[in-house]
Amino acid sequence: MERIKADPDLRHIPVIIVSSVEEMDSVARCIEMGATDHLPKPFEPVLLHARINASLATKRLHEQQELSHKQMEEYSRQLESRVLEQTKQLRESYESLRRTQEETVFALSSLVEIRDPYTAGHQKHVSQLACAIASEMGLPENQIEGIRVAGILHDIGKVCVPAEILSKPGRISEIEFAVISTHPQVGYDILKTVEFPWPIAQIVFQHHEKLDGTGYPIGASSDKILLEAKILSVADVVEAIAYHRPYRPALGTATAMEEVSKKSGVHFQPEAVAACMAVFQEKDFVFE
Ligand SMILES: [Fe+2]
């Protein structure tokens, strides 16, 4: 028994002890070491045969259980590696899609800026400031990401405004203003079929709306304007005043904030104005 149980190749073989009554101590030791059965001498051959069959049946059952346990383990290992592989592929295709989306957004954005060098960089600046305001207001990451994309694209509708009007020095006429003010609608029409995970077309459509309903294109009132559009409109106006425009020199961020603050609660959402103020005064925000 000692030798059988010490050998890894033999230790699973069932052992039946056949012994005389005087050898009981030795039988007890064998059973402690793992003997499966004991038959005292003299024995009936038919009984030994039955015990052998029973031991073999138990052994086969154990072997089967062990085999199916191993198969299950192997199966779950394969499953795990397949899930890992597919997750990796999914992540890669998501990353590639995200890159494509980002490149498309910038390509679209550059369409309008190529034609209007005076406002080159405007959309990127507005996007950057709007994100800083949104972050200051404690908005969730995903919503800030939507604001970032909407900011980069917010003036895309200006592709339909003649370049002479966009870069005209001095005051613009009423008709020229009417042409310019179509750009939120045009932007909406360009973007409405693109399936962004954020309401980009709607934000772009509303970026010139004002809280008191005096904005354009539809004069929507405060409760109908998306928070993202309210934030974007503050960033848009601050950037426009702070920077050089064809019809006047750059006025700087302090003047810009002063102007926007005067209209806080009338044109602009007070929380967004306050956050914008904090971004400049406490966070030392500078346009890239
Ligand atoms: Fe605009």
Boltz pocket constraint, residues with backbone or C-beta under 6 A from the ligand:
constraints:
  - pocket:
      binder: B
      contacts: [[A, 154], [A, 155], [A, 183], [A, 207], [A, 208], [A, 236]]
      max_distance: 6.0
